[in-house]
Amino acid sequence: MRQVHSSHSTALLLPPPLDYPSQPVLTMTPAQTCCSSRIIRQIRSLRFSSIRRPPSCLQCPDRPSPRASTPGQSPSSANGPAFALASDPGAPYLFAANYTPTDTISAYAISGTTGALSLIGDYPAGGAYPRSVAVDPSGAYVYVANTDRIGDQCGPGTPSGNTITGFSIGVGGVLSPMGTFASGLAPQSLAITSVGNTEFLYSANYCSNDIGIYRINTGGALSLVGTTQEPANSGPHDLAVTPDGFLYVVNYMADTVDAYQIGTNGLLTALGTYPTSDNPAAVVVTP
């Protein structure tokens, strides 16, 4: 089994996660920014990095109207914050999920000599508020999670959210949409791994408190294999997979990390739950 880093093992900007209706509602203003401090915890001999968000952190600026985006345009701050990054394991390409206001995914070519980025194009993400992006182990497909909402509680979102959109990666890193697939509520993170000759995609769904399990079929289409339920109000927020077949889920509301073993059919077997500090938002594992 090969490891593919979860889509936002590198995050450029992390707005506060959604809160459940029972939590206080935070007011959003354009001038406010988010803050974070890093806490490193050692769990079962794996190093987990979790981002702790102090109570003073506030929501991101109000969402402007979406801007039309066309492949090949120059980089622009009008794309808004790039919320997550993923690189292509088979080619020098980098992909960014532009959370707001444009609902796009940006593709870049990486210079092999300087590491500089050249914009290939911006592409509609196929849903609202794209939050996470992941590339399959073969480097043929990229997937983006459309979280559906920017608000601070789990309630009705937009009609175009709660989805995962797939793209094929063509010559020169050009993306072509393959289709949009239903997900759980408010997908926050994607992770992809290989089991034998089969690739599986996992989605951490914050508002439905579950992990979606998908098989990546020939041609890149997703088919739902099953769902693993997390405890109520746990708020699964991020995923990481290991080369030896384990998946870890960080729960923002429950202050925990759940450990699972990945079966040959992609389904998950629970191994244990481990405490973290307050409001963990991201998790990575060392190689």
RAWO-V551710 format. One record per residue. N is the residue number from 1. BURIAL is I if it has 16 or more other C-alpha atoms within 10 Angstrom, else O. Layout:
BEGIN
n=N burial=BURIAL
n=N burial=BURIAL
END
This chain:
BEGIN
n=1 burial=O
n=2 burial=I
n=3 burial=I
n=4 burial=I
n=5 burial=I
n=6 burial=I
n=7 burial=I
n=8 burial=I
n=9 burial=I
n=10 burial=O
n=11 burial=I
n=12 burial=O
n=13 burial=I
n=14 burial=I
n=15 burial=I
n=16 burial=I
n=17 burial=I
n=18 burial=I
n=19 burial=I
n=20 burial=I
n=21 burial=O
n=22 burial=O
n=23 burial=O
n=24 burial=O
n=25 burial=O
n=26 burial=O
n=27 burial=O
n=28 burial=I
n=29 burial=O
n=30 burial=O
n=31 burial=O
n=32 burial=O
n=33 burial=I
n=34 burial=O
n=35 burial=I
n=36 burial=I
n=37 burial=O
n=38 burial=O
n=39 burial=O
n=40 burial=O
n=41 burial=O
n=42 burial=O
n=43 burial=O
n=44 burial=O
n=45 burial=O
n=46 burial=O
n=47 burial=O
n=48 burial=I
n=49 burial=I
n=50 burial=I
n=51 burial=I
n=52 burial=I
n=53 burial=I
n=54 burial=O
n=55 burial=O
n=56 burial=O
n=57 burial=O
n=58 burial=I
n=59 burial=I
n=60 burial=I
n=61 burial=I
n=62 burial=I
n=63 burial=O
n=64 burial=O
n=65 burial=O
n=66 burial=O
n=67 burial=O
n=68 burial=O
n=69 burial=I
n=70 burial=O
n=71 burial=O
n=72 burial=O
n=73 burial=O
n=74 burial=O
n=75 burial=O
n=76 burial=O
n=77 burial=O
n=78 burial=O
n=79 burial=I
n=80 burial=I
n=81 burial=I
n=82 burial=I
n=83 burial=I
n=84 burial=I
n=85 burial=I
n=86 burial=I
n=87 burial=I
n=88 burial=I
n=89 burial=I
n=90 burial=O
n=91 burial=O
n=92 burial=I
n=93 burial=I
n=94 burial=I
n=95 burial=I
n=96 burial=I
n=97 burial=I
n=98 burial=I
n=99 burial=I
n=100 burial=I
n=101 burial=I
n=102 burial=I
n=103 burial=I
n=104 burial=I
n=105 burial=I
n=106 burial=I
n=107 burial=I
n=108 burial=I
n=109 burial=I
n=110 burial=I
n=111 burial=O
n=112 burial=O
n=113 burial=O
n=114 burial=O
n=115 burial=O
n=116 burial=O
n=117 burial=O
n=118 burial=I
n=119 burial=I
n=120 burial=I
n=121 burial=I
n=122 burial=I
n=123 burial=I
n=124 burial=I
n=125 burial=I
n=126 burial=I
n=127 burial=I
n=128 burial=I
n=129 burial=I
n=130 burial=I
n=131 burial=I
n=132 burial=I
n=133 burial=I
n=134 burial=I
n=135 burial=I
n=136 burial=I
n=137 burial=I
n=138 burial=O
n=139 burial=I
n=140 burial=I
n=141 burial=I
n=142 burial=I
n=143 burial=I
n=144 burial=I
n=145 burial=I
n=146 burial=I
n=147 burial=I
n=148 burial=I
n=149 burial=I
n=150 burial=I
n=151 burial=I
n=152 burial=I
n=153 burial=I
n=154 burial=I
n=155 burial=O
n=156 burial=O
n=157 burial=I
n=158 burial=O
n=159 burial=O
n=160 burial=O
n=161 burial=I
n=162 burial=I
n=163 burial=I
n=164 burial=I
n=165 burial=I
n=166 burial=I
n=167 burial=I
n=168 burial=I
n=169 burial=I
n=170 burial=O
n=171 burial=O
n=172 burial=O
n=173 burial=I
n=174 burial=I
n=175 burial=I
n=176 burial=O
n=177 burial=I
n=178 burial=I
n=179 burial=O
n=180 burial=I
n=181 burial=I
n=182 burial=I
n=183 burial=I
n=184 burial=I
n=185 burial=I
n=186 burial=I
n=187 burial=I
n=188 burial=I
n=189 burial=I
n=190 burial=I
n=191 burial=I
n=192 burial=I
n=193 burial=I
n=194 burial=I
n=195 burial=I
n=196 burial=O
n=197 burial=O
n=198 burial=O
n=199 burial=I
n=200 burial=I
n=201 burial=I
n=202 burial=I
n=203 burial=I
n=204 burial=I
n=205 burial=I
n=206 burial=I
n=207 burial=I
n=208 burial=I
n=209 burial=I
n=210 burial=I
n=211 burial=I
n=212 burial=I
n=213 burial=I
n=214 burial=I
n=215 burial=I
n=216 burial=I
n=217 burial=O
n=218 burial=O
n=219 burial=O
n=220 burial=I
n=221 burial=I
n=222 burial=I
n=223 burial=O
n=224 burial=I
n=225 burial=O
n=226 burial=O
n=227 burial=I
n=228 burial=O
n=229 burial=O
n=230 burial=I
n=231 burial=O
n=232 burial=O
n=233 burial=I
n=234 burial=I
n=235 burial=I
n=236 burial=I
n=237 burial=I
n=238 burial=I
n=239 burial=I
n=240 burial=I
n=241 burial=I
n=242 burial=I
n=243 burial=O
n=244 burial=O
n=245 burial=I
n=246 burial=I
n=247 burial=I
n=248 burial=I
n=249 burial=I
n=250 burial=I
n=251 burial=I
n=252 burial=I
n=253 burial=I
n=254 burial=I
n=255 burial=I
n=256 burial=I
n=257 burial=I
n=258 burial=I
n=259 burial=I
n=260 burial=I
n=261 burial=I
n=262 burial=I
n=263 burial=O
n=264 burial=O
n=265 burial=O
n=266 burial=I
n=267 burial=I
n=268 burial=I
n=269 burial=O
n=270 burial=O
n=271 burial=O
n=272 burial=O
n=273 burial=O
n=274 burial=O
n=275 burial=O
n=276 burial=I
n=277 burial=O
n=278 burial=I
n=279 burial=I
n=280 burial=I
n=281 burial=I
n=282 burial=I
n=283 burial=I
n=284 burial=I
n=285 burial=I
n=286 burial=O
n=287 burial=O
END
